[in-house]
Amino acid sequence: MNGLTLVWLRNDLRLSDNPALHSACSGRDPVVAVYVIETDRAQRHAGAAAAWWLGKSLCSLSEQLRRIGVSLLVEEGPAGRVVPETAKRLGASSVVWNRRYEPGQREVDSAVKAALKARDIAATSFPGNVLAEPWTVKTGGGTPFKVFSAFARAVREKEIDAPLPAPRASKNRAASNIEPTPLADDTSAVWTQKIDAFWDIGEAAARKRLTHFLDEIVADYPKGRDIPGVDGTSMLSPHLRFGEISARQIWHAATAITHEKPAIASAIDKFLGEIIWRDFNNHLLYHNEDISTVPMRPVFDHVRWRKDDDALHAWQRGETGIPIVDAGMRQLWETGWMHNRVRMLVASFLVKNLMIDWRVGEEWFWDTLVDADDANNPGNWQWVAGCGMDAAPYFRIFNPVLQGQKFDTEGDYVRQWVPEIAALPERWIHRPWEAPRDVLSSAGVSLGKTYPRPLVDLKASQARAKEVLSGRDNHGVSAARPS
Ligand SMILES: Cc1cc2nc3c(=O)[nH]c(=O)nc-3n(C[C@H](O)[C@H](O)[C@H](O)COP(=O)(O)OP(=O)(O)OC[C@H]3O[C@@H](n4cnc5c(N)ncnc54)[C@H](O)[C@@H]3O)c2cc1C
């Protein structure tokens, strides 16, 4: 026996298809796992909702690891110091981890590697939670991709590694006598109780959801994924964010169904396209210094964004007076998740109708989403704003009324999340400010009292956004309320 192998867990809170854990458990040395709540300056700290998920996920993982004879330690501090110190304290001869792709995190990982090597401790890293590592996908000219469709073609041409099995308890592996860190499953805060009721967290829950999605939902995914009022998507995003399931596992499970049920092959293909979008955002993250603060294309350098705290708070609380926007923001607040179509609508409303900087919206999502992700959150905000790679053009401004009527035709989604207007008939549910007085009153709606009037005039604010973003006008839109 050489010593002990320490597995440094990060965005990979699972046993199966975990290359670092698999490698550690294939040897004879005792294995201990550590999760570090990182406080390095380069690190962006998890937002409140994601931190809540993490706490629960670690509880679940600790129990799973215990069953295979691996103790989980949870430490706090700069990883650059904590990981080498923990390795030394435990007498580890080797530390292993799965890679991550954010530039600041890569710097931390390199520093850890150097510190370990200086102490004569071996350090080995393995592929992280993507289909293809960012540097392995290149254009013909050897440069990073900027266009999604070409990137997706390149990924599809690759052989995606088959998932690894979960390690088992083994008599061949020496036991460690290290006690795991006691972890409490804390849901005492009121806001977490609502979110808690909504989710099952951990690797087993992620697998169950994938199976349910592939059995019951994916066949209708191409249409269902756009309807926020139905259970039409996988809802795997927080599980993927924390690595309770891997992109490779999803890829292979979905592809296997394609072979069994060729009739739904195109629906599965559409779904896998979204998993590739996730890889694309990781690719962009890898190649761009700081995508949460620096536009990937400096197209809006001329724009003076509006600073309007009242409008921002109304948006955050779901009190803009635009029903589908309010429904989305309240779904986010109550569940820590929002449907993708509605994410696009609320983001477009903030950036283009309210002319508030996309980074302000990104930060709110960062704090409130359970799936808040270093790659997907800023990548998508930049996409909606129009400064991302392969982004929506600046003049693409969603009309939330038309979008509501198209994708929430009967208003089910709005009724669920904005109950104060639930009694409005279908015709007016997405534009209560245009409803006749008698309709409003028989639905118990009093605009400005029981439900806000629209924060901005949609047409005027859209026109102004086009002027400002195109560079023809540099003034922020006025927040005038229609009478
Ligand atoms: C403004 C904005 C912010 C977003 N922030 C995040 C975020 O922080 N974290 C996050 O995981 N996703 C984010 N998304 C992308 C997308 O909305 C979510 O991934 C999706 O809604 C999650 O639900 P699902 O798992 O049911 O998705 P499905 O439709 O079932 O898709 C399966 C998986 O594919 C990936 N995926 C789906 N859509 C996208 C997309 N547009 N871009 C990249 N990957 C995608 C996700 O990992 C998702 O879990 C954001 C989108 C917008 C418009």
The ligand as an ORCA input file, in Angstrom:
! r2SCAN-3c Opt
* xyz 0 1
  C     -31.377     33.768    -19.914
  C     -31.129     32.286    -19.779
  C     -30.367     31.801    -18.719
  C     -30.111     30.435    -18.593
  N     -29.367     29.989    -17.536
  C     -29.076     28.666    -17.433
  C     -28.292     28.174    -16.364
  O     -27.807     28.909    -15.508
  N     -28.071     26.834    -16.297
  C     -28.559     25.974    -17.229
  O     -28.315     24.764    -17.119
  N     -29.274     26.421    -18.264
  C     -29.565     27.735    -18.400
  N     -30.320     28.172    -19.447
  C     -30.656     27.224    -20.529
  C     -32.005     26.520    -20.405
  O     -33.028     27.438    -20.147
  C     -32.022     25.455    -19.327
  O     -30.900     24.603    -19.468
  C     -33.271     24.587    -19.439
  O     -34.422     25.372    -19.328
  C     -33.242     23.549    -18.361
  O     -34.404     22.787    -18.378
  P     -34.377     21.271    -18.809
  O     -33.299     20.554    -18.090
  O     -35.763     20.751    -18.659
  O     -33.999     21.396    -20.342
  P     -34.123     20.364    -21.600
  O     -34.925     21.072    -22.605
  O     -34.656     19.073    -21.095
  O     -32.662     20.252    -22.077
  C     -31.765     19.252    -21.583
  C     -30.480     19.899    -21.142
  O     -29.873     20.557    -22.246
  C     -29.216     21.728    -21.785
  N     -29.850     22.901    -22.386
  C     -31.146     23.081    -22.699
  N     -31.320     24.316    -23.244
  C     -30.102     24.903    -23.248
  C     -29.628     26.170    -23.669
  N     -30.428     27.117    -24.184
  N     -28.307     26.437    -23.512
  C     -27.466     25.514    -23.006
  N     -27.862     24.296    -22.581
  C     -29.168     24.000    -22.705
  C     -29.405     21.793    -20.275
  O     -28.291     21.203    -19.643
  C     -30.659     20.966    -20.073
  O     -30.759     20.398    -18.785
  C     -30.616     29.534    -19.571
  C     -31.388     30.032    -20.621
  C     -31.647     31.388    -20.723
  C     -32.469     31.885    -21.884
*
